[in-house]
Amino acid sequence: MIKANIYVTLKEGVLDPQGDAVKKSLHVLGNRDVEEVRIGKFIEVWLQSSDEEKARQELEEMSDKLLANPVIEDFRVEIVEVG
């Protein structure tokens, strides 16, 4: 079994209204040192596979086709557990 973490983040230059709202709320709570907040997604995926290279290819394909919007988002696949 392979466990992977997939991190999806907005591309540089894409506006993040949710991040701006969180930043303003943090300032209201007294956290004035917060300069920028970007909101993304964290996805855990478990695969019934023992071939790490094949699993990585599958995960990249899943991310590109469904889990991330390649027009405005980047993604990073991290294999965290094999066993």
Backbone torsions as a table, in degrees:
resi	resn	phi	psi	omega
1	MET	NA	140.8	178.2
2	ILE	-119.9	133.1	173.7
3	LYS	-111.7	135.6	179.0
4	ALA	-132.1	148.0	171.0
5	ASN	-107.3	134.5	177.2
6	ILE	-119.0	125.6	179.7
7	TYR	-108.8	124.2	179.9
8	VAL	-115.1	124.7	-178.6
9	THR	-132.2	154.7	176.4
10	LEU	-68.6	143.4	176.5
11	LYS	-65.8	154.5	177.1
12	GLU	-57.1	133.9	177.8
13	GLY	92.4	-12.1	177.4
14	VAL	-83.1	129.1	-179.8
15	LEU	-64.3	144.3	-178.6
16	ASP	-127.8	82.9	-178.2
17	PRO	-62.1	-32.9	178.1
18	GLN	-66.5	-42.5	176.9
19	GLY	-61.9	-40.5	178.1
20	ASP	-63.0	-41.2	179.5
21	ALA	-64.3	-41.0	178.6
22	VAL	-65.5	-42.0	178.9
23	LYS	-60.0	-45.2	179.3
24	LYS	-62.2	-40.5	178.7
25	SER	-65.1	-39.6	177.1
26	LEU	-63.4	-38.8	176.8
27	HIS	-62.9	-42.5	178.5
28	VAL	-60.4	-35.3	179.5
29	LEU	-78.6	0.5	175.6
30	GLY	100.5	3.2	179.5
31	ASN	-90.5	71.4	-174.7
32	ARG	-72.1	-16.8	-179.2
33	ASP	-77.2	-11.4	-179.7
34	VAL	-69.6	118.8	-177.3
35	GLU	-97.0	-36.9	-179.3
36	GLU	-151.6	145.2	175.1
37	VAL	-131.1	130.1	175.9
38	ARG	-121.8	131.8	-178.9
39	ILE	-100.5	136.9	178.7
40	GLY	-139.1	-162.3	179.9
41	LYS	-127.4	147.4	175.1
42	PHE	-124.5	124.1	-175.8
43	ILE	-127.4	130.1	174.5
44	GLU	-102.2	133.7	179.4
45	VAL	-131.6	132.1	174.8
46	TRP	-110.3	132.5	179.7
47	LEU	-120.5	140.0	172.3
48	GLN	-82.6	80.5	-177.7
49	SER	-154.9	154.6	174.2
50	SER	-119.4	-3.0	-179.6
51	ASP	-94.1	100.0	-174.3
52	GLU	-62.8	-40.1	-179.1
53	GLU	-64.6	-45.4	178.1
54	LYS	-64.2	-40.9	178.9
55	ALA	-61.9	-43.6	179.6
56	ARG	-60.3	-42.6	178.6
57	GLN	-61.5	-44.0	178.4
58	GLU	-61.6	-44.5	-178.8
59	LEU	-64.6	-40.0	177.9
60	GLU	-64.0	-41.5	179.1
61	GLU	-65.4	-43.9	177.2
62	MET	-58.9	-44.4	-177.9
63	SER	-64.7	-44.0	-177.5
64	ASP	-68.4	-35.4	-175.1
65	LYS	-90.1	-27.8	-173.0
66	LEU	-135.3	-46.6	-169.6
67	LEU	-75.1	-26.4	179.3
68	ALA	-127.9	150.4	173.4
69	ASN	-94.5	104.7	-173.1
70	PRO	-63.7	-13.1	178.4
71	VAL	-73.2	-39.9	-174.9
72	ILE	-122.1	-5.4	-175.3
73	GLU	-127.2	148.7	169.7
74	ASP	-105.9	160.4	175.1
75	PHE	-140.6	157.6	177.2
76	ARG	-137.2	129.2	179.2
77	VAL	-102.5	131.0	179.3
78	GLU	-128.8	116.4	174.5
79	ILE	-79.6	123.5	-175.2
80	VAL	-113.8	-18.0	-177.1
81	GLU	-151.1	131.4	174.2
82	VAL	-130.0	127.4	179.4
83	GLY	173.4	NA	NA
